[in-house]
Amino acid sequence: MPDSLPSSAGDSRFPPDSDLPTGEYAVTTAKPALESLMEITRRPPVIFVEGRGSWLFDREGRRYLDFVQGWAVNCLGHCPPEIVDAVTAQARRLINSSPAFHNEPSARLAEMITRNSCFQKVFFANSGAEANEGAIKLARKWGAKFRGGAFEIVTMEHSFHGRTLATMSASDKPQWRNLYEPKVPGFPRAPLNDLPAAAAMITEKTAAVLVEPIQGEAGVIPATDDYLRGLRTLTRERGVLLMVDEIQTGMGRTGRLFAYEHAGIEPDVMTLGKGMGGGVPLAALAAKEAVSVFEPGEQGGTFNGNLLVTAAGCAVMETLTRPGFLEAVVSAGEHLRGRLAALSAKRGLGEVRGRGLLLALVLGKDIAASVVERALRRGLLINAPVPDTLRFMPALTVSREEVDEMVEVLDLILRENPPYPDP
């Protein structure tokens, strides 16, 4: 295994990596100056300027193997021709016509979603948080109309539903528990995969239960298929809605178009985001017709259902539903899981969790942030959702060779890390 990633040989824009000291990229101060940006997260001084497939390139021409892909956003990789062509063609015709009027791409995308799911109605939004905010409103409106004013939504411990005030209140991210108080009330929490605990939370005040099929931000913790089936039965018996947050798991990420399909259930409400636009800001709230109780003026958004982004969404859906595409995702996920499991056995690490191409590797020690930093210097982008766990969200089009290369770089980093000497 070489000490650095292979260079972009033959392309004069990208200098060879052999000039880098000790196989690591020398991270230099990015230009132009970044002082005008509000600091809302720690970012390394790297500016990316171009991307192709599984690869990103910075201003210095160095390339990076991307297994984050904008947090599962770039489902077809960077700048896939399907999305580039769709957005370019739409931009030449019409970019925005106002949400007060129908437009062709949004109607077409809504039809594709309903045709390929158990839902009949779709509302488009700009982000997963906005879609979940809409789901919260929808559940409360439904509870007011059909359940005597019920407004509470049972959510799960360690859940993550977004960064609006209501979705932060619905979430259980530890760093947020005393932030932006007072929170929005009405979100009792139950442990994931504990059906009796969820049942105990449902009262006459309950309108819905909201669950992620896989808790990505918590460290890729799956809800079991049996648990999801049990929740579906429980919510029907109690007369409340079942809502699935598929912001991270939807759009082919788990090997099915939507993750709820693995359990063979039909939720009442689903939210989508991230990979839905393949890189452009697009999300959706989908619901059964009987649950779609919004009346004119009760929900909306200036850019919602914008022609440009829904044209991109159409290109994504067309690609994901092509014969054999999702089967290839399953195969790539199995290969990634197998390589991570072998690495774990070799280095004495923990379990591999997740489904399809949303996987996590438990390190067993709180060194994930250090591993991520070392990986960046070696031209590899990975993510640490919690201190002892790495998360992998590559493009759904990732190749076996790119998976192998990622694992080899990660193995090199773990070999160098003192907690993981060679056996």
KEGUSE-494378 format. One record per residue (C-alpha): x, y, z; residue in one letter. Coordinates in nm, 3 decimals. Layout:
REC      east     north        up   zavex
REC         X         Y         Z       A
...
***
This chain:
REC      east     north        up   zavex
REC     0.000     0.000     0.000       M
REC     0.157     0.335    -0.097       P
REC     0.179     0.611     0.162       D
REC    -0.040     0.845    -0.044       S
REC    -0.333     0.815    -0.277       L
REC    -0.255     0.778    -0.647       P
REC    -0.216     1.101    -0.837       S
REC    -0.431     1.228    -1.123       S
REC    -0.169     1.131    -1.377       A
REC    -0.196     1.292    -1.717       G
REC    -0.410     1.584    -1.596       D
REC    -0.200     1.903    -1.580       S
REC    -0.448     2.067    -1.343       R
REC    -0.365     1.823    -1.067       F
REC     0.001     1.796    -0.957       P
REC     0.138     1.458    -0.853       P
REC     0.102     1.357    -0.490       D
REC     0.467     1.248    -0.472       S
REC     0.566     1.600    -0.366       D
REC     0.375     1.564    -0.040       L
REC     0.588     1.502     0.272       P
REC     0.570     1.154     0.429       T
REC     0.271     1.065     0.218       G
REC     0.046     1.320     0.385       E
REC    -0.106     1.634     0.240       Y
REC     0.040     1.951     0.387       A
REC    -0.274     2.142     0.483       V
REC    -0.210     2.508     0.410       T
REC    -0.411     2.820     0.477       T
REC    -0.693     2.837     0.227       A
REC    -0.738     3.143     0.006       K
REC    -0.937     3.355    -0.038       P
REC    -0.958     3.458     0.328       A
REC    -1.244     3.290     0.516       L
REC    -1.290     3.541     0.799       E
REC    -1.626     3.662     0.664       S
REC    -1.791     3.322     0.712       L
REC    -1.981     3.276     1.037       M
REC    -1.817     2.998     1.235       E
REC    -2.077     2.729     1.297       I
REC    -1.849     2.426     1.279       T
REC    -1.478     2.345     1.274       R
REC    -1.362     2.321     0.915       R
REC    -1.013     2.234     0.796       P
REC    -0.843     2.504     0.582       P
REC    -0.917     2.323     0.257       V
REC    -1.127     2.464    -0.028       I
REC    -1.273     2.214    -0.272       F
REC    -1.320     2.337    -0.627       V
REC    -1.410     2.034    -0.835       E
REC    -1.552     1.686    -0.802       G
REC    -1.596     1.378    -1.017       R
REC    -1.766     1.062    -0.895       G
REC    -1.605     0.951    -0.569       S
REC    -1.330     1.214    -0.588       W
REC    -1.293     1.576    -0.477       L
REC    -1.015     1.816    -0.577       F
REC    -0.894     2.114    -0.375       D
REC    -0.747     2.445    -0.490       R
REC    -0.398     2.296    -0.484       E
REC    -0.502     2.015    -0.716       G
REC    -0.487     1.745    -0.450       R
REC    -0.750     1.479    -0.475       R
REC    -0.953     1.316    -0.199       Y
REC    -1.148     0.991    -0.195       L
REC    -1.488     1.095    -0.060       D
REC    -1.674     0.849     0.164       F
REC    -1.887     1.125     0.318       V
REC    -2.043     1.269     0.000       Q
REC    -2.196     1.566     0.177       G
REC    -2.345     1.339     0.447       W
REC    -2.507     1.097     0.200       A
REC    -2.624     1.386    -0.020       V
REC    -2.436     1.315    -0.344       N
REC    -2.599     0.978    -0.399       C
REC    -2.470     0.952    -0.757       L
REC    -2.128     1.098    -0.674       G
REC    -1.990     1.439    -0.759       H
REC    -2.122     1.609    -1.074       C
REC    -2.287     1.304    -1.230       P
REC    -2.384     1.370    -1.592       P
REC    -2.748     1.280    -1.524       E
REC    -2.787     1.569    -1.279       I
REC    -2.559     1.811    -1.464       V
REC    -2.757     1.760    -1.785       D
REC    -3.095     1.786    -1.612       A
REC    -3.011     2.106    -1.425       V
REC    -2.844     2.265    -1.728       T
REC    -3.138     2.190    -1.955       A
REC    -3.389     2.317    -1.699       Q
REC    -3.189     2.634    -1.630       A
REC    -3.210     2.720    -1.999       R
REC    -3.590     2.691    -1.994       R
REC    -3.718     2.814    -1.656       L
REC    -3.565     2.827    -1.308       I
REC    -3.845     2.952    -1.087       N
REC    -4.215     3.011    -1.147       S
REC    -4.331     3.056    -0.783       S
REC    -4.494     2.788    -0.566       P
REC    -4.828     2.958    -0.637       A
REC    -4.830     2.778    -0.974       F
REC    -4.781     2.421    -1.090       H
REC    -4.463     2.328    -1.275       N
REC    -4.376     2.022    -1.477       E
REC    -4.066     1.884    -1.296       P
REC    -4.226     1.894    -0.949       S
REC    -4.543     1.723    -1.072       A
REC    -4.335     1.458    -1.246       R
REC    -4.116     1.395    -0.941       L
REC    -4.418     1.372    -0.710       A
REC    -4.571     1.113    -0.942       E
REC    -4.250     0.909    -0.945       M
REC    -4.240     0.907    -0.564       I
REC    -4.602     0.801    -0.525       T
REC    -4.570     0.538    -0.799       R
REC    -4.271     0.382    -0.622       N
REC    -4.395     0.406    -0.263       S
REC    -4.703     0.349    -0.049       C
REC    -4.791     0.721    -0.035       F
REC    -5.034     0.927    -0.240       Q
REC    -4.937     1.288    -0.164       K
REC    -4.603     1.475    -0.170       V
REC    -4.497     1.820    -0.047       F
REC    -4.151     1.942    -0.153       F
REC    -3.916     2.131     0.077       A
REC    -3.557     2.258     0.073       N
REC    -3.400     2.048     0.350       S
REC    -3.461     1.741     0.560       G
REC    -3.521     1.958     0.865       A
REC    -3.790     2.149     0.677       E
REC    -3.951     1.823     0.566       A
REC    -3.954     1.697     0.926       N
REC    -4.092     2.031     1.043       E
REC    -4.372     1.975     0.793       G
REC    -4.430     1.623     0.927       A
REC    -4.459     1.760     1.280       I
REC    -4.715     2.018     1.163       K
REC    -4.905     1.754     0.968       L
REC    -4.922     1.519     1.269       A
REC    -5.043     1.800     1.496       R
REC    -5.306     1.910     1.245       K
REC    -5.420     1.547     1.206       W
REC    -5.429     1.505     1.585       G
REC    -5.635     1.821     1.623       A
REC    -5.880     1.704     1.360       K
REC    -5.911     1.332     1.433       F
REC    -5.776     1.264     1.781       R
REC    -5.927     1.525     2.009       G
REC    -5.642     1.774     1.996       G
REC    -5.358     1.522     2.039       A
REC    -5.024     1.691     1.966       F
REC    -4.744     1.484     2.115       E
REC    -4.506     1.290     1.891       I
REC    -4.312     1.003     2.044       V
REC    -3.952     1.009     1.923       T
REC    -3.652     0.794     2.004       M
REC    -3.357     0.840     2.235       E
REC    -3.044     0.953     2.042       H
REC    -3.256     1.053     1.742       S
REC    -3.172     1.335     1.501       F
REC    -3.439     1.512     1.297       H
REC    -3.290     1.848     1.201       G
REC    -3.185     2.192     1.319       R
REC    -3.503     2.398     1.326       T
REC    -3.627     2.465     1.678       L
REC    -3.905     2.207     1.654       A
REC    -3.687     1.937     1.495       T
REC    -3.411     2.000     1.750       M
REC    -3.675     1.959     2.020       S
REC    -3.780     1.630     1.862       A
REC    -3.419     1.513     1.850       S
REC    -3.211     1.372     2.134       D
REC    -2.863     1.494     2.051       K
REC    -2.680     1.530     2.385       P
REC    -2.513     1.862     2.295       Q
REC    -2.853     2.020     2.234       W
REC    -3.028     1.927     2.557       R
REC    -2.976     2.269     2.718       N
REC    -2.943     2.474     2.400       L
REC    -3.193     2.734     2.276       Y
REC    -3.423     2.687     2.572       E
REC    -3.714     2.670     2.607       P
REC    -3.761     2.395     2.353       K
REC    -4.084     2.315     2.173       V
REC    -4.283     2.082     2.402       P
REC    -4.454     1.761     2.302       G
REC    -4.179     1.509     2.223       F
REC    -4.158     1.225     2.478       P
REC    -3.877     0.980     2.398       R
REC    -3.848     0.604     2.409       A
REC    -3.540     0.383     2.366       P
REC    -3.497     0.255     2.012       L
REC    -3.591    -0.110     1.957       N
REC    -3.790    -0.123     2.285       D
REC    -4.152    -0.177     2.183       L
REC    -4.298    -0.190     2.538       P
REC    -4.131     0.145     2.613       A
REC    -4.284     0.300     2.301       A
REC    -4.624     0.158     2.396       A
REC    -4.595     0.311     2.743       A
REC    -4.532     0.655     2.588       M
REC    -4.851     0.656     2.381       I
REC    -5.136     0.837     2.560       T
REC    -5.447     1.028     2.464       E
REC    -5.216     1.322     2.387       K
REC    -5.019     1.124     2.126       T
REC    -5.067     1.204     1.758       A
REC    -4.777     1.007     1.609       A
REC    -4.459     0.807     1.655       V
REC    -4.153     0.926     1.460       L
REC    -3.860     0.689     1.398       V
REC    -3.545     0.671     1.184       E
REC    -3.498     0.327     1.025       P
REC    -3.128     0.382     1.099       I
REC    -3.010     0.647     1.346       Q
REC    -2.724     0.787     1.142       G
REC    -2.607     1.069     1.368       E
REC    -2.615     0.841     1.672       A
REC    -2.352     0.617     1.514       G
REC    -2.554     0.419     1.256       V
REC    -2.787     0.234     1.493       I
REC    -3.050     0.033     1.301       P
REC    -3.408    -0.011     1.407       A
REC    -3.470    -0.382     1.363       T
REC    -3.724    -0.499     1.107       D
REC    -3.919    -0.672     1.385       D
REC    -3.928    -0.347     1.583       Y
REC    -4.058    -0.149     1.287       L
REC    -4.323    -0.413     1.223       R
REC    -4.416    -0.400     1.591       G
REC    -4.441    -0.019     1.579       L
REC    -4.670    -0.041     1.277       R
REC    -4.901    -0.283     1.460       T
REC    -4.888    -0.079     1.781       L
REC    -4.965     0.254     1.617       T
REC    -5.259     0.107     1.426       R
REC    -5.399    -0.049     1.744       E
REC    -5.366     0.280     1.933       R
REC    -5.498     0.493     1.648       G
REC    -5.188     0.711     1.600       V
REC    -4.967     0.781     1.299       L
REC    -4.638     0.609     1.219       L
REC    -4.389     0.849     1.061       M
REC    -4.048     0.743     0.927       V
REC    -3.761     0.989     0.892       D
REC    -3.578     0.866     0.582       E
REC    -3.368     1.179     0.534       I
REC    -3.050     0.970     0.549       Q
REC    -3.179     0.619     0.469       T
REC    -3.403     0.698     0.172       G
REC    -3.322     0.720    -0.198       M
REC    -3.149     0.384    -0.234       G
REC    -2.902     0.427     0.051       R
REC    -2.984     0.092     0.214       T
REC    -3.028    -0.107    -0.108       G
REC    -3.401    -0.046    -0.129       R
REC    -3.551     0.277    -0.262       L
REC    -3.684     0.345     0.090       F
REC    -3.561     0.172     0.405       A
REC    -3.910     0.102     0.541       Y
REC    -3.946    -0.155     0.260       E
REC    -3.703    -0.390     0.436       H
REC    -3.958    -0.441     0.715       A
REC    -4.250    -0.483     0.474       G
REC    -4.456    -0.208     0.638       I
REC    -4.654     0.092     0.515       E
REC    -4.597     0.404     0.730       P
REC    -4.846     0.690     0.725       D
REC    -4.584     0.959     0.667       V
REC    -4.228     0.962     0.531       M
REC    -3.970     1.239     0.502       T
REC    -3.691     1.246     0.244       L
REC    -3.389     1.468     0.190       G
REC    -3.011     1.445     0.144       K
REC    -2.972     1.212    -0.157       G
REC    -3.306     1.315    -0.304       M
REC    -3.151     1.602    -0.501       G
REC    -2.817     1.433    -0.563       G
REC    -2.638     1.746    -0.442       G
REC    -2.894     2.025    -0.479       V
REC    -3.118     2.129    -0.184       P
REC    -3.431     1.916    -0.214       L
REC    -3.647     1.731     0.038       A
REC    -3.999     1.595     0.058       A
REC    -4.282     1.513     0.293       L
REC    -4.485     1.217     0.165       A
REC    -4.809     1.101     0.324       A
REC    -5.108     0.875     0.280       K
REC    -5.405     1.058     0.134       E
REC    -5.611     1.015     0.452       A
REC    -5.338     1.190     0.652       V
REC    -5.289     1.480     0.411       S
REC    -5.498     1.733     0.605       V
REC    -5.323     2.060     0.521       F
REC    -5.556     2.327     0.389       E
REC    -5.454     2.618     0.163       P
REC    -5.227     2.860     0.345       G
REC    -5.126     2.620     0.623       E
REC    -4.800     2.499     0.467       Q
REC    -4.569     2.638     0.201       G
REC    -4.230     2.788     0.118       G
REC    -4.093     3.033    -0.136       T
REC    -3.854     2.790    -0.305       F
REC    -4.044     2.467    -0.242       N
REC    -4.091     2.258    -0.555       G
REC    -3.855     2.482    -0.751       N
REC    -3.812     2.368    -1.112       L
REC    -3.432     2.354    -1.098       L
REC    -3.407     2.126    -0.797       V
REC    -3.700     1.903    -0.884       T
REC    -3.550     1.851    -1.230       A
REC    -3.243     1.719    -1.049       A
REC    -3.469     1.503    -0.831       G
REC    -3.629     1.354    -1.141       C
REC    -3.284     1.261    -1.273       A
REC    -3.201     1.094    -0.940       V
REC    -3.524     0.895    -0.932       M
REC    -3.483     0.787    -1.294       E
REC    -3.134     0.660    -1.216       T
REC    -3.225     0.481    -0.893       L
REC    -3.516     0.299    -1.055       T
REC    -3.321     0.172    -1.354       R
REC    -3.308    -0.209    -1.373       P
REC    -3.014    -0.340    -1.172       G
REC    -2.916    -0.012    -1.002       F
REC    -3.029    -0.102    -0.650       L
REC    -2.892    -0.454    -0.689       E
REC    -2.553    -0.293    -0.755       A
REC    -2.593    -0.086    -0.436       V
REC    -2.658    -0.405    -0.239       V
REC    -2.347    -0.566    -0.391       S
REC    -2.131    -0.262    -0.316       A
REC    -2.264    -0.252     0.039       G
REC    -2.182    -0.618     0.093       E
REC    -1.831    -0.561    -0.037       H
REC    -1.780    -0.258     0.189       L
REC    -1.916    -0.447     0.489       R
REC    -1.689    -0.743     0.418       G
REC    -1.378    -0.527     0.386       R
REC    -1.462    -0.336     0.706       L
REC    -1.527    -0.660     0.892       A
REC    -1.192    -0.798     0.777       A
REC    -1.019    -0.477     0.886       L
REC    -1.192    -0.497     1.223       S
REC    -1.074    -0.855     1.273       A
REC    -0.721    -0.764     1.167       K
REC    -0.692    -0.463     1.399       R
REC    -0.903    -0.590     1.688       G
REC    -1.182    -0.336     1.643       L
REC    -1.558    -0.355     1.706       G
REC    -1.870    -0.433     1.508       E
REC    -1.974    -0.315     1.164       V
REC    -2.326    -0.171     1.175       R
REC    -2.577    -0.047     0.921       G
REC    -2.728    -0.147     0.591       R
REC    -2.638    -0.106     0.226       G
REC    -2.403     0.189     0.185       L
REC    -2.473     0.345     0.523       L
REC    -2.227     0.164     0.748       L
REC    -2.027     0.229     1.062       A
REC    -1.715     0.076     1.212       L
REC    -1.682     0.079     1.591       V
REC    -1.322     0.148     1.690       L
REC    -1.351     0.056     2.058       G
REC    -1.171     0.372     2.172       K
REC    -1.255     0.741     2.149       D
REC    -1.009     0.812     1.868       I
REC    -1.250     0.855     1.576       A
REC    -1.190     1.229     1.541       A
REC    -0.815     1.171     1.527       S
REC    -0.858     0.903     1.262       V
REC    -1.075     1.137     1.055       V
REC    -0.810     1.410     1.077       E
REC    -0.532     1.172     0.975       R
REC    -0.747     1.042     0.690       A
REC    -0.795     1.396     0.556       L
REC    -0.420     1.444     0.542       R
REC    -0.394     1.123     0.342       R
REC    -0.664     1.227     0.097       G
REC    -0.954     1.031     0.244       L
REC    -1.282     1.181     0.368       L
REC    -1.465     0.983     0.636       I
REC    -1.686     1.089     0.925       N
REC    -1.701     1.035     1.303       A
REC    -2.062     1.076     1.423       P
REC    -1.965     0.973     1.779       V
REC    -1.622     0.957     1.948       P
REC    -1.560     0.582     1.900       D
REC    -1.724     0.523     1.560       T
REC    -1.650     0.594     1.194       L
REC    -1.935     0.637     0.945       R
REC    -1.917     0.558     0.572       F
REC    -2.162     0.714     0.323       M
REC    -2.001     0.677    -0.021       P
REC    -2.173     0.746    -0.351       A
REC    -2.416     0.471    -0.446       L
REC    -2.202     0.436    -0.759       T
REC    -1.880     0.369    -0.565       V
REC    -1.659     0.103    -0.725       S
REC    -1.510    -0.203    -0.557       R
REC    -1.166    -0.061    -0.632       E
REC    -1.254     0.262    -0.450       E
REC    -1.382     0.065    -0.152       V
REC    -1.059    -0.135    -0.146       D
REC    -0.850     0.181    -0.166       E
REC    -1.041     0.343     0.119       M
REC    -0.991     0.039     0.342       V
REC    -0.620     0.024     0.261       E
REC    -0.573     0.390     0.357       V
REC    -0.773     0.337     0.675       L
REC    -0.566     0.029     0.759       D
REC    -0.248     0.235     0.717       L
REC    -0.381     0.501     0.955       I
REC    -0.489     0.248     1.216       L
REC    -0.152     0.073     1.193       R
REC     0.017     0.402     1.273       E
REC    -0.214     0.480     1.562       N
REC    -0.064     0.363     1.896       P
REC    -0.382     0.188     2.018       P
REC    -0.374    -0.043     1.718       Y
REC    -0.028    -0.196     1.663       P
REC     0.023    -0.482     1.424       D
REC    -0.100    -0.809     1.580       P
***
